[in-house]
Amino acid sequence: MNLSPQKRVAFYTLGCKTNQYDTEAMQERFVKKGYKVVSFNEPSDVYVVNTCTVTNLGDRKSRQIVRKAHRTNPNAVIAVVGCYAQQAAEEVLSIPGVRVALGTQNRNRIVEYVEMAETEDICINAVEDIMKVREFEDTPIESFEGKTRAVLKIQEGCNQFCSYCIIPHARGPVRSRKPVSVMEEVQRLADAGFKEIVLTGIHIASYGRDLKTTNLLELLKSIHEVEGIRRIRLGSIEPTLLTPEFVRRLRQLPKVCRHYHISLQSGSSTVLKRMNRKYTAEQYRDIVRNLRREIPEAAITTDVMVGFPGETQEEFMETRAFVEEIAFSRIHVFPYSPRKGTPAASFADQVPAGIKEKRSRQLIALGRSLEQAYIKQFEGRQVMVLFEEEHPDLEGCYEGYTDQYVRVIVQGGPELEGKLLPVMVEEALEGCLKGRTMGLNKEAESDK
Ligand code: SF4
């Protein structure tokens, strides 16, 4: 009989959805080895910090989290994983308590490295030269957290080299997950009762480019055929993916959510050029027009960066006018933050912090009013909602999302969980809708 106490492991994830998937995959590897997952605030034997390096702030936050873990248990083995570790392994290993630095590859071997560091009482730098990696590291997940919506990683890396972005250096070149592995996971998710899948990666528009035998559309078609999966949501995409042909074929796939997060970054073509983005504002406008013509109720959300080096007041006003014209249903606004190691960090004419803040505030306010105008149009209409969970604050209320990713709150309890139901919208609240279900026995096969 093994009387040794069960080892504990705790996780902290910074950054994007892809990092969340990577953390879940690593967590599963620890659980399979008999570890118990505990909260990050508790004393644990192992802490895994999955880091982000998209801004210098990401690095700082990552270091703070590592120091917090070390304070909670100074004897713990701390493994720092992900983009920051990839970019600065030696710096990461110099933080007290860090025993393993693992970048954006070899996550499948995390338990092995942690146990080796502990038994041999050494520090391990397991970061590889990511620019030489050519194959997708498959880290399939077999058991899933939650019940309704699951994130599925289909791709890694980016070849775009936008002038402000460090990610191509931290994640390496585009590598796609083999369709057979994606489909096995989709099937496992469907068997586990999941109804919605969110496809994620660093640059999902590039899916298949390295494999040459497939592409994102082919993958969508295969997932579309899986029984039980009612919704397929695309993670962030580049506008150039949405060619007229691609959109025309998307229309034939009704399970694909009418929610497109199309990265904009700037509505000024001169700024886009300096950013090394591969489209102009005019092309973006044409792509959106075509998308709306083909899929009239499409919700279009985006990211916008303000205060990119050299951004004049006129260029900012172009962006502002562009955002208003496109009428995005939601925008994420980021003030530009110089990232060491990227061309833009050494561009002349860095925009003063005060101006960046002012421009951010203006765009955030505009984004809020556009979002409100967007959701208001649903008042008095019927929408389809996939219910996910209890409302965190309103007792006796449950919430879910429409395929356009609008949050909807109704009276109800756990009997709604995982159901796709028609809801009559009574009122648009701030950032969400309130309505009533049209009967539990009307569960639908799809949104349309
Ligand atoms: S597309 Fe540009 S912003 Fe996005 S990850 Fe690639 S380099 Fe970074």
Residues whose N, C-alpha, C, O or C-beta is under 5 A from the ligand:
A	BS01	SF4	C158 Q160 F161 C162 C165 I167 I202
